[in-house]
Amino acid sequence: MTPDDERATADPPTAPAIAPAWKGNVGLFLSGQTVSLFGSMIVQYAVMWYVTLETKSGLAVALYALAAFAPQGVVSLFGGTLADRMNRRVLVMLSDGAIAVTTLALALLMLAGVTDLWIILLAVGVRSVGAGFQTPAVQAMIPQITPPDQLMRVNGLFGTIQSAMTLLAPAAAGAVFGLFGIVPAFFIDVVTAAIGIGLLALVRVPTLERVAERRTSYRTDLVEGMRFIWSNGVVRWLLVVFAIIFLLTVAPSFITPLMVARTFGEEAWMLTVLELAFGLGMLAGGVLVSTVLAKRPPMTLILISTFGFAVLTVGMGLSPTLLVFYVLMFLFGLLVPWFSAPFMTLIQETVRPEMHGRVFSYVSIVMALATPAGMLVFGPAADVVSVQTLLVVAGALTIVTVVIAILLPSGRAALRAARAAPAGSGDGA
């Protein structure tokens, strides 16, 4: 083991100096992210529905997923390192602004009559690039402005807000898209991005010692992040499970609107209700995680939700009616915060603050690349076999692969380390 490896696994995280009035600071941060997220999700749903209803093609949906996630995965490798080398608040503001400008350009093009699919996918890809810089910085800012003993609650609260947006955004997107078309959704995103940037500018973010010093090169920081993940058993195992979930359950979820359109009907309200059911579930799950489940062991919640995702995916493939499909989608959404909040909390507690950006960049890479990788299989396959069959197969594969991951020696060691280590220990397995 090299000296860098020893330092990565042995040094406990050094908590940043949290402002006494941290609640107001966190409130401003969450408010800005909420407003910005609302507009972004409206665009996400509107574009996804537009592509689905205009083409009814599994390949087209797969291309959308590829454009929406692959660029983010590639850029996150550099975005996370950049988040550890500069002011994270500024990085988020610049990224959000670039995304808004891209959205505005797409709106103006479509108003001029340019509606080619490749133009839309190009804009989606550019937005994904912005997210590659923005997402690791946002995730790394939370422990920077939150007391360590409040991380699970704040992550749960953030998850609840995201759930509420998942509930409100599709309703708003459905209303705007159904009544006025796709272009007004783009203008809403531009306005909400401006408001979000303004609120974030008011957030006080302490400067990390590493950012102030900047003694190492960009390449050194990038390599150090890789070495830390490879040497830390808990983080490495969590990323493997994260990849499995996004590859085998999140990716197939992108073809659930296709299943609705092909099996139950092509009315826009059906897709809206589908997303509302998911959003209601996420909202309820986020409330539970931020309250009664806040003190539960994070790893326990991760395992429960992981197997729950698999079972529900199989169930959705076997759904006899649209109502049953909606109920299962609600339950799927309920488990999302049970996975995401404990996952983020474990990483925030395990990793040194000055490395949060780099580690979360790899989280973003897994999230961004696993989904389009799965869609490259599930999307074209949906044009050959039924979506129902694909969902059943995906759920069954999830159960098998997660069981194997748990039974492997490295998996057992990671589980023991995650359950035994006190919060913020930072010890690697």
Secondary structure, DSSP 8 states (H G I E B T S, - for coil): --HHHHHHHHS--------TTHHHHHHHHHHHHHHHHHHHHHHHHHHHHHHHHHH--HHHHHHHHHHHHHHHHHHHHHHHHHHTTS-HHHHHHHHHHHHHHHHHHHHHHHHTT---HHHHHHHHHHHHHHHHHHHHHHHHHHHHHS-GGGHHHHHHHHHHHHHHHHHHHHHHHHHHHHHH-SHHHHHHHHHHHHHHHHHHTT------HHHHH--S-HHHHHHHHHHHHHH-HHHHHHHHHHHHHIIIIIHHHTTHHHHHHHHT---HHHHHHHHHHHHHHHHHHHHHHHTTTTTS-HHHHHHHHHHHHHHHHHHHHT-SSHHHHHHHHHHHHHHHHHHHHHHHHHHHHHS-GGGHHHHHHHHHHHHHHHHHHHHHHHHHHTTTS-HHHHHHHHHHHHHHHHHHHHHSHHHHHHHHHHHHS-TT-----
